């Protein structure tokens, strides 16, 4: 979200919790608008001993394991040019090694725009 008085950006959870804050000078090229927003995760894999790292992403569970197991974000919203919250449009997903980590996105009435993500890293299907 952008603070119109200060020109600063923050990530907010509900009405009470600010999770992140970025001064506006870091985003000088976004002074007026953005054409794309990306969320992402990364696990560095140097393949020690020739195998994939066992570092997990999120809770360590794959997206298809769903609520109570997999990590997720829900009610994702963006601020439009009139400073109103809106659901993002045209959400896509991408993963490089879906046997190690994966992502699934969706949209419904209770959760709005959401995505499940994560995985265990090294496993029998991700050697």
MIBA-62738 format. One line per 8 residues: for each residue x, y, z of C-alpha. Coordinates in nm, 3 decimals, padded with zeros to 5 digits. Layout:
<recs>
X,Y,Z  ... $
</recs>
This chain:
<recs>
00.000,00.000,00.000  00.113,00.353,-00.061  00.078,00.621,00.204  -00.034,00.922,-00.004  00.078,01.170,00.262  00.429,01.034,00.295  00.485,00.857,-00.037  00.601,00.543,00.144 $
00.503,00.180,00.082  00.409,-00.085,00.338  00.271,-00.437,00.365  -00.020,-00.460,00.607  -00.201,-00.755,00.768  -00.558,-00.671,00.865  -00.614,-00.329,01.018  -00.362,-00.363,01.299 $
-00.036,-00.515,01.174  00.222,-00.356,00.945  00.457,-00.632,00.828  00.696,-00.438,00.609  00.785,-00.083,00.519  00.981,00.059,00.229  01.070,00.428,00.187  00.944,00.575,-00.139 $
01.294,00.670,-00.263  01.356,00.298,-00.327  01.075,00.304,-00.586  01.138,00.624,-00.776  01.054,00.456,-01.108  00.714,00.353,-00.963  00.610,00.704,-00.863  00.287,00.687,-01.064 $
00.205,00.323,-01.135  00.319,-00.032,-01.195  00.223,-00.269,-01.475  00.309,-00.593,-01.293  00.341,-00.719,-00.936  00.527,-01.038,-00.846  00.539,-01.247,-00.532  00.802,-01.514,-00.504 $
01.015,-01.747,-00.305  01.362,-01.879,-00.356  01.574,-02.154,-00.207  01.944,-02.149,-00.293  02.055,-02.491,-00.410  02.427,-02.545,-00.449  02.368,-02.922,-00.488  02.613,-03.036,-00.221 $
02.729,-03.391,-00.291  02.536,-03.377,-00.622  02.189,-03.383,-00.467  01.917,-03.126,-00.412  01.914,-02.933,-00.084  01.677,-03.051,00.190  01.589,-02.690,00.271  01.212,-02.661,00.276 $
01.002,-02.374,00.146  00.709,-02.251,00.353  00.584,-02.523,00.586  00.763,-02.790,00.384  00.434,-02.925,00.246  00.328,-02.915,-00.118  00.035,-02.689,-00.223  -00.192,-02.983,-00.304 $
-00.184,-03.083,00.065  -00.401,-02.776,00.122  -00.521,-02.592,00.429  -00.364,-02.698,00.757  -00.053,-02.834,00.584  00.067,-02.607,00.304  00.165,-02.242,00.347  -00.063,-01.987,00.184 $
-00.147,-01.622,00.125  -00.512,-01.524,00.095  -00.718,-01.212,00.025  -00.438,-01.070,-00.187  -00.516,-00.714,-00.294  -00.342,-00.435,-00.480  -00.398,-00.059,-00.470  -00.536,00.089,-00.794 $
-00.476,00.438,-00.934  -00.765,00.576,-00.724  -00.603,00.438,-00.406  -00.868,00.163,-00.374  -00.795,-00.198,-00.284  -00.875,-00.443,-00.565  -00.816,-00.809,-00.633  -00.525,-00.861,-00.874 $
-00.616,-00.971,-01.227  -00.445,-01.223,-01.451  -00.265,-01.415,-01.178  -00.029,-01.679,-01.311  00.221,-01.910,-01.146  00.562,-02.048,-01.229  00.798,-02.295,-01.068  01.125,-02.439,-01.191 $
01.127,-02.769,-00.999  00.772,-02.868,-00.909  00.890,-03.200,-00.761  01.086,-03.001,-00.501  00.865,-02.692,-00.452  00.538,-02.589,-00.613  00.266,-02.321,-00.619  -00.110,-02.325,-00.689 $
-00.323,-02.014,-00.717  -00.697,-01.961,-00.714  -00.983,-01.727,-00.635  -01.303,-01.783,-00.435  -01.560,-01.589,-00.234  -01.420,-01.664,00.111  -01.049,-01.622,00.041  -01.048,-01.390,-00.260 $
-00.726,-01.423,-00.459  -00.497,-01.677,-00.291  -00.208,-01.912,-00.346  -00.067,-02.218,-00.171  00.307,-02.272,-00.198  00.600,-02.472,-00.067  00.764,-02.808,-00.057  01.022,-03.016,00.128 $
01.314,-02.979,-00.109  01.501,-03.309,-00.140  01.259,-03.605,-00.146  01.225,-03.930,-00.348  01.092,-03.733,-00.650  01.351,-03.455,-00.608  01.686,-03.630,-00.567 $
</recs>
